């Protein structure tokens, strides 16, 4: 296989994976959207329940980008308050780690079964046929991951590229790479899945992969920032809170990132599960810190982006 063929094969597999995630998220929201919105509005009055709902919702739709964008939209519509949105946004980061665990347990072979099952359920002349689309896209995600895993195998034929993956002595470069890739593809799940697959095949060290998935947390905030551009100031505050939360968590871990990576790597035997565990621990610890510091975070938001009626008006 030529280098050009290899590149197009990998890119095609990534695009299929992204399409599967988007399709699954869309079908879930189509099937349960109103109910999910009501639940989110009801349980965000308490920050801890809001956190739990955010985590469960994101794990369900397999997309923190979609979850945060929806949260910002709900804030703009006045369905939930700014304070209520903060717990949801923090929970979304924990919920997105579910993708990492699914990939790390090498469950990607289940894809074809769910695709066939979803297609069969879709033929049923009943309202439940919408469930067929949900199952189909759920299987499609893993089918695309399996294809991506197979397409990465020829990397072993390129020693120079292997050396580049294996020789990233600075995890901070990997962190920036994770941020940039996620901002481009608008999906932290894609970046996380790719990093774990590379780790499982011995093409990337767990330390570098952990840095990549932590960087993906920052990159995924671009979705809510873009979504808030045409919205009101409160929605913009929610999007800014999502950015501050993820950047703040990353800044806390950066000084001890190599030590953190080595510690988790020593505790977990499977390379893929090492990355998934590090991703989960990082998000849980960061969310816990900011949940208890939520009042100060809200005060910071008010200072950085005052309410419209607090902005001094120019005297004409």
Helices and strands as residue ranges (DSSP letters): H 3-43, H 47-61, H 64-77, H 82-95, H 97-104, G 108-110, H 111-122, H 129-152, G 153-157, H 159-166, H 171-185, H 188-200, H 206-219, H 221-227, H 233-254, H 257-267, H 271-292, H 294-304, G 308-310
